[in-house]
């Protein structure tokens, strides 16, 4: 607190120095007179004492409110702990779920290579090869090739972003279908299925829903990215007034909030679609109803999984990179490069696993709600003692 007051407000209380002076005196070490004079001259007066008193009261009130809030949310926190425990058990019983994002990453890489080839083909097109195409459409503008390249390149870019969000939607729906099938089945039942089979079933029956949701997210993501680019390129432009910069910042913030909200609700819509086989609009309606009835629990679930994911994605790669410095042979430079590669690969794998874990927690919560609503908690008993 002394350091924060000195750094942010320029207030030097001198309390830390007095404590060190007393500690040295207790062990028989004489503090130099210059240091005593420095501490005395930099001590705060009555205003500093009043500031400490007010800060202590405010902090005490904040602690009391926080304790009351935690006690009031005890049931919600208990449910979050149960969901996290059961999600870990589900992943241990179905390790194939961890391989599902790897398959989708390979598919996305293949689609990305096709889109890259298309962009290169369009940008390097010769006028002689596309003149017949322009003639067939009756286009005789001398800038037609330039307009064609820019327009087609933009369409290809939007298509790749759409494909990316489609893969994210397919991943969420496939994991949700797999978890829902095991949740609503007694132990040892044949209803449990592999992750690949769940993915094929999702693509067979719900491709339109996934395409609709991913297209809406794309429509929100592209304008935000354009606004971010404009904001970054005009950051140091002194000719622009403050009003235009403020409007651009407000527009970027609004687009970001809209995109985050849309991603949040479409994720639950994919889960509802996988559980109840509903259309996209009906799934979104049920997601909104669930958020209206359980806003605190949803936010607590998302906050817990986010913090847990950040913690794991930081500690695991750094720990492996640190251990690699003791295990790998060779000179220091080689070990550093290898440690960087190991940390990067560990982050990718950890992020995939945590992505599966977050979807499993979300699906389990929706399954518990649907079970309570339609079956009076009959299937929750099969999920294990943690969700009874």
C-alpha positions as CSV (number, residue, x, y, z in Angstrom):
1,X,0.0,0.0,0.0
2,X,2.9,2.4,0.7
3,X,4.4,1.7,-2.7
4,X,1.0,2.2,-4.5
5,X,0.5,5.5,-2.6
6,X,3.9,6.7,-3.5
7,X,3.8,5.5,-7.1
8,X,0.3,6.8,-8.0
9,X,-0.3,9.7,-5.6
10,X,3.3,10.7,-4.8
11,X,2.6,10.3,-1.0
12,X,5.5,8.9,1.0
13,X,4.1,7.7,4.4
14,X,7.5,6.6,5.9
15,X,5.8,3.7,7.7
16,X,7.8,1.0,6.0
17,X,11.0,2.9,6.9
18,X,10.0,3.2,10.5
19,X,9.3,-0.5,10.7
20,X,12.7,-1.3,9.2
21,X,14.3,1.1,11.7
22,X,12.5,-0.6,14.6
23,X,13.5,-4.0,13.3
24,X,17.1,-3.1,13.0
25,X,17.0,-1.5,16.5
26,X,15.6,-4.8,18.0
27,X,18.4,-6.8,16.6
28,X,21.0,-4.3,17.8
29,X,21.9,-2.6,14.6
30,X,22.3,1.1,14.7
31,X,20.5,3.0,11.9
32,X,22.6,5.9,10.6
33,X,21.4,9.4,11.5
34,X,21.1,10.4,7.8
35,X,18.6,7.5,7.3
36,X,16.6,8.6,10.4
37,X,16.5,12.2,9.1
38,X,15.4,11.0,5.7
39,X,12.6,8.9,7.1
40,X,11.4,11.7,9.3
41,X,11.5,14.3,6.6
42,X,9.5,12.1,4.1
43,X,6.8,11.0,6.5
44,X,3.3,12.1,5.7
45,X,1.3,14.3,8.1
46,X,-2.3,14.3,9.3
47,X,-3.6,14.2,5.8
48,X,-1.8,10.9,5.2
49,X,-3.1,9.5,8.5
50,X,-6.7,10.4,7.4
51,X,-6.2,8.9,4.0
52,X,-5.1,5.6,5.6
53,X,-8.1,5.7,8.0
54,X,-10.6,6.3,5.1
55,X,-8.9,3.6,3.0
56,X,-9.1,1.1,5.9
57,X,-12.8,1.8,6.4
58,X,-13.5,1.5,2.6
59,X,-11.5,-1.8,2.5
60,X,-13.3,-3.2,5.5
61,X,-16.7,-2.4,3.9
62,X,-15.6,-4.0,0.7
63,X,-14.4,-7.1,2.5
64,X,-17.7,-7.4,4.3
65,X,-19.7,-7.0,1.1
66,X,-17.5,-9.6,-0.6
67,X,-18.0,-12.1,2.2
68,X,-21.8,-11.5,2.1
69,X,-21.8,-11.9,-1.7
70,X,-19.8,-15.2,-1.4
71,X,-22.1,-16.5,1.3
72,X,-25.2,-15.6,-0.8
73,X,-23.7,-17.3,-3.8
74,X,-22.7,-20.5,-1.9
75,X,-25.2,-22.6,-3.7
76,X,-24.1,-21.3,-7.1
77,X,-20.4,-21.8,-6.3
78,X,-21.1,-25.3,-5.1
79,X,-22.8,-26.1,-8.5
80,X,-19.8,-24.7,-10.3
81,X,-17.5,-27.0,-8.4
82,X,-19.8,-29.9,-9.2
83,X,-19.8,-29.1,-12.9
84,X,-16.0,-28.8,-13.0
85,X,-15.6,-32.1,-11.3
86,X,-18.0,-33.9,-13.5
87,X,-16.6,-32.3,-16.6
88,X,-13.2,-33.7,-15.7
89,X,-14.8,-37.2,-15.3
90,X,-16.5,-37.0,-18.7
91,X,-13.3,-36.1,-20.4
92,X,-11.4,-39.0,-18.7
93,X,-14.1,-41.4,-19.8
94,X,-14.1,-40.1,-23.4
95,X,-10.5,-39.1,-24.3
96,X,-11.5,-39.0,-27.9
97,X,-13.0,-35.5,-27.3
98,X,-9.5,-34.1,-27.0
99,X,-8.7,-35.3,-30.5
100,X,-11.7,-33.6,-32.0
101,X,-10.2,-30.1,-32.2
102,X,-7.1,-31.6,-33.8
103,X,-9.3,-33.0,-36.6
104,X,-11.0,-29.7,-37.1
105,X,-7.7,-27.8,-37.1
106,X,-6.5,-30.1,-39.9
107,X,-9.7,-29.4,-41.8
108,X,-9.3,-25.7,-41.3
109,X,-5.7,-25.8,-42.5
110,X,-6.9,-27.6,-45.6
111,X,-9.6,-25.0,-46.2
112,X,-7.1,-22.2,-45.6
113,X,-4.7,-23.6,-48.2
114,X,-7.5,-23.6,-50.7
115,X,-8.4,-20.0,-49.9
116,X,-4.8,-18.9,-50.1
117,X,-4.5,-20.6,-53.5
118,X,-7.6,-18.8,-54.7
119,X,-6.4,-15.4,-53.5
120,X,-3.0,-15.9,-55.2
121,X,-4.8,-17.0,-58.4
122,X,-7.1,-14.0,-58.4
123,X,-4.4,-11.4,-57.6
124,X,-2.0,-12.8,-60.3
125,X,-4.6,-13.1,-63.0
126,X,-3.6,-11.9,-66.4
127,X,-5.9,-9.5,-68.3
128,X,-5.9,-11.8,-71.4
129,X,-7.2,-14.8,-69.4
130,X,-10.2,-12.9,-67.9
131,X,-11.1,-10.7,-70.9
132,X,-13.5,-13.4,-72.2
133,X,-15.2,-13.5,-68.8
134,X,-15.7,-9.7,-68.8
135,X,-16.9,-9.8,-72.4
136,X,-19.5,-12.4,-71.5
137,X,-20.9,-10.1,-68.9
138,X,-20.7,-7.1,-71.1
139,X,-18.1,-5.3,-69.0
140,X,-15.7,-3.0,-70.9
141,X,-14.3,-0.9,-68.1
142,X,-10.5,-0.5,-68.2
143,X,-10.5,-0.8,-64.4
144,X,-12.6,-4.0,-64.4
145,X,-9.7,-6.3,-63.6
146,X,-8.7,-4.2,-60.6
147,X,-12.3,-4.1,-59.3
148,X,-12.6,-7.8,-59.9
149,X,-9.5,-8.6,-57.9
150,X,-10.4,-6.5,-55.0
151,X,-14.0,-7.7,-54.8
152,X,-13.1,-11.3,-55.3
153,X,-10.4,-11.1,-52.7
154,X,-12.8,-9.6,-50.2
155,X,-15.3,-12.3,-50.8
156,X,-12.7,-15.0,-50.4
157,X,-11.6,-13.4,-47.1
158,X,-15.1,-13.3,-45.8
159,X,-15.6,-16.9,-46.9
160,X,-12.5,-18.0,-44.9
161,X,-13.7,-16.2,-41.8
162,X,-17.1,-17.8,-42.2
163,X,-15.5,-21.3,-42.6
164,X,-13.4,-20.6,-39.4
165,X,-16.5,-19.8,-37.3
166,X,-18.3,-22.8,-38.9
167,X,-15.5,-25.1,-37.6
168,X,-15.8,-23.5,-34.2
169,X,-19.6,-24.1,-34.3
170,X,-19.2,-27.7,-35.4
171,X,-16.7,-28.4,-32.6
172,X,-19.1,-27.0,-30.0
173,X,-22.1,-28.9,-31.3
174,X,-20.2,-32.2,-31.6
175,X,-18.8,-32.0,-28.1
176,X,-22.2,-31.1,-26.8
177,X,-23.9,-34.0,-28.6
178,X,-21.4,-36.4,-27.2
179,X,-21.8,-35.2,-23.6
180,X,-25.6,-35.0,-23.8
181,X,-25.8,-38.6,-25.1
182,X,-23.8,-39.9,-22.2
183,X,-25.6,-37.7,-19.7
184,X,-29.1,-38.9,-20.7
185,X,-28.1,-42.6,-20.7
186,X,-27.7,-45.0,-17.8
187,X,-24.2,-46.3,-17.0
188,X,-23.1,-49.0,-19.5
189,X,-25.7,-48.0,-22.1
190,X,-24.9,-48.2,-25.8
191,X,-26.1,-44.6,-26.3
192,X,-22.5,-43.3,-25.6
193,X,-20.9,-42.6,-29.0
194,X,-17.5,-41.6,-30.2
195,X,-16.5,-38.0,-30.9
196,X,-16.1,-38.6,-34.7
197,X,-19.6,-40.1,-34.9
198,X,-21.0,-37.1,-33.1
199,X,-19.3,-34.8,-35.5
200,X,-20.7,-36.7,-38.5
201,X,-24.2,-36.6,-37.1
202,X,-24.0,-32.9,-36.4
203,X,-22.8,-32.2,-40.0
204,X,-25.5,-34.5,-41.4
205,X,-28.5,-33.0,-39.6
206,X,-27.5,-29.5,-38.5
207,X,-25.3,-28.0,-41.2
208,X,-27.8,-25.2,-41.9
209,X,-28.0,-24.2,-38.2
210,X,-24.2,-24.1,-37.9
211,X,-23.9,-22.1,-41.1
212,X,-26.5,-19.6,-39.9
213,X,-24.9,-19.0,-36.6
214,X,-21.4,-18.7,-38.0
215,X,-22.6,-16.3,-40.7
216,X,-24.1,-14.0,-38.1
217,X,-20.9,-14.0,-36.1
218,X,-19.0,-13.3,-39.3
219,X,-21.2,-10.3,-40.1
220,X,-20.3,-8.9,-36.7
221,X,-16.6,-9.8,-36.8
222,X,-15.7,-8.3,-40.2
223,X,-16.9,-4.7,-39.4
224,X,-15.1,-4.8,-36.1
225,X,-11.9,-5.9,-37.7
226,X,-12.2,-3.1,-40.3
227,X,-12.8,-0.6,-37.5
228,X,-9.8,-1.9,-35.7
229,X,-7.6,-1.5,-38.8
230,X,-8.8,2.0,-39.4
231,X,-8.2,2.9,-35.7
232,X,-4.7,1.5,-35.8
233,X,-3.7,3.2,-39.0
234,X,-5.1,6.6,-37.9
235,X,-3.7,6.5,-34.4
236,X,-1.0,9.0,-35.1
237,X,-2.9,11.1,-37.5
238,X,-2.9,14.6,-36.1
239,X,-5.2,16.1,-38.7
240,X,-8.2,14.2,-37.3
241,X,-10.2,15.9,-34.5
242,X,-11.1,14.3,-31.2
243,X,-14.7,13.9,-32.1
244,X,-13.9,11.5,-35.0
245,X,-11.5,9.5,-32.9
246,X,-14.1,9.2,-30.1
247,X,-16.8,8.1,-32.6
248,X,-14.4,5.5,-34.0
249,X,-13.6,4.2,-30.5
250,X,-17.2,4.0,-29.6
251,X,-18.1,2.2,-32.8
252,X,-15.3,-0.3,-32.2
253,X,-16.4,-0.9,-28.6
254,X,-20.0,-1.4,-29.6
255,X,-19.1,-3.9,-32.4
256,X,-16.8,-5.8,-30.0
257,X,-19.6,-6.0,-27.4
258,X,-22.1,-7.1,-30.0
259,X,-19.7,-9.8,-31.3
260,X,-19.0,-11.1,-27.8
261,X,-22.7,-11.3,-26.9
262,X,-23.5,-13.0,-30.2
263,X,-20.7,-15.6,-29.6
264,X,-22.0,-16.2,-26.1
265,X,-25.6,-16.8,-27.1
266,X,-24.7,-18.8,-30.2
267,X,-22.6,-21.2,-28.2
268,X,-25.6,-22.0,-25.9
269,X,-27.7,-22.2,-29.0
270,X,-25.5,-24.9,-30.5
271,X,-25.7,-26.8,-27.2
272,X,-29.5,-26.6,-27.2
273,X,-29.5,-27.6,-30.9
274,X,-27.4,-30.7,-30.0
275,X,-29.6,-31.7,-27.1
276,X,-33.1,-31.0,-28.4
277,X,-32.6,-31.0,-32.2
278,X,-34.1,-27.5,-32.6
279,X,-33.6,-24.9,-35.2
280,X,-31.3,-22.0,-34.8
281,X,-33.9,-19.3,-33.9
282,X,-35.6,-21.6,-31.5
283,X,-32.3,-22.5,-29.9
284,X,-31.4,-18.8,-29.5
285,X,-34.8,-18.2,-27.9
286,X,-34.2,-20.9,-25.3
287,X,-30.7,-19.6,-24.7
288,X,-32.1,-16.1,-24.0
289,X,-34.7,-17.6,-21.6
290,X,-32.0,-19.5,-19.8
291,X,-29.9,-16.4,-19.4
292,X,-33.0,-14.5,-18.1
293,X,-33.7,-17.2,-15.5
294,X,-30.1,-18.0,-14.5
295,X,-27.9,-15.0,-15.2
296,X,-25.7,-15.2,-12.1
297,X,-25.0,-18.9,-12.6
298,X,-24.1,-18.5,-16.3
299,X,-21.8,-15.6,-15.6
300,X,-20.2,-17.5,-12.7
301,X,-19.7,-20.6,-14.9
302,X,-18.1,-18.5,-17.7
303,X,-15.9,-16.6,-15.3
304,X,-14.6,-19.7,-13.5
305,X,-13.8,-21.5,-16.8
306,X,-12.1,-18.4,-18.1
307,X,-9.9,-17.9,-15.1
308,X,-9.1,-21.6,-15.0
309,X,-8.2,-21.7,-18.7
310,X,-5.9,-18.7,-18.3
311,X,-4.2,-20.3,-15.3
312,X,-3.6,-23.6,-17.0
313,X,-2.6,-22.1,-20.4
314,X,0.1,-20.0,-18.6
315,X,1.4,-22.5,-16.0
316,X,1.6,-25.6,-18.2
317,X,3.7,-24.2,-21.1
318,X,6.0,-22.3,-18.8
319,X,6.5,-25.3,-16.6
320,X,7.3,-27.6,-19.5
321,X,9.7,-25.0,-21.0
322,X,11.4,-24.6,-17.6
323,X,11.8,-28.4,-17.2
324,X,13.1,-28.6,-20.8
325,X,16.1,-26.5,-19.8
326,X,17.3,-29.2,-17.4
327,X,16.5,-32.2,-19.7
328,X,17.6,-31.1,-23.1
329,X,21.3,-31.5,-24.0
330,X,23.3,-28.9,-26.0
331,X,24.4,-25.3,-25.7
332,X,22.4,-22.5,-24.1
333,X,21.1,-21.1,-27.4
334,X,19.8,-24.4,-28.6
335,X,18.1,-25.1,-25.4
336,X,16.4,-21.7,-25.4
337,X,15.0,-22.3,-29.0
338,X,13.8,-25.7,-28.0
339,X,12.2,-24.4,-24.9
340,X,10.3,-21.8,-26.9
341,X,9.0,-24.4,-29.4
342,X,8.0,-26.7,-26.5
343,X,6.1,-23.8,-24.8
344,X,4.3,-22.9,-28.0
345,X,3.2,-26.5,-28.7
346,X,2.2,-26.9,-25.1
347,X,0.1,-23.8,-25.3
348,X,-1.7,-25.0,-28.4
349,X,-2.4,-28.4,-26.9
350,X,-3.5,-26.9,-23.6
351,X,-5.8,-24.4,-25.3
352,X,-7.5,-27.2,-27.2
353,X,-8.0,-29.3,-24.1
354,X,-9.4,-26.3,-22.2
355,X,-11.7,-25.5,-25.1
356,X,-13.1,-29.0,-24.8
357,X,-13.4,-28.6,-21.0
358,X,-15.3,-25.3,-21.3
359,X,-17.8,-26.8,-23.8
360,X,-18.3,-29.8,-21.5
361,X,-19.1,-27.6,-18.5
362,X,-21.6,-25.6,-20.6
363,X,-23.3,-28.7,-21.9
364,X,-23.5,-30.3,-18.4
365,X,-25.2,-27.2,-17.1
366,X,-27.7,-27.1,-19.9
367,X,-28.3,-30.9,-19.4
368,X,-29.0,-30.4,-15.7
369,X,-31.5,-27.6,-16.4
370,X,-33.3,-29.7,-19.0
371,X,-33.3,-32.7,-16.8
372,X,-34.8,-30.7,-13.9
373,X,-37.4,-29.2,-16.2
374,X,-38.6,-32.3,-18.1
375,X,-37.5,-35.3,-16.0
376,X,-37.5,-33.9,-12.4
377,X,-33.8,-34.7,-12.1
378,X,-34.1,-38.4,-13.0
379,X,-31.0,-38.5,-15.2
380,X,-28.8,-36.4,-12.9
381,X,-28.5,-39.4,-10.7
382,X,-26.7,-41.3,-13.5
383,X,-24.2,-38.5,-13.9
384,X,-22.6,-39.2,-10.6
385,X,-23.0,-38.2,-7.0
386,X,-21.6,-34.7,-7.7
387,X,-24.7,-33.6,-9.7
388,X,-27.5,-35.4,-7.8
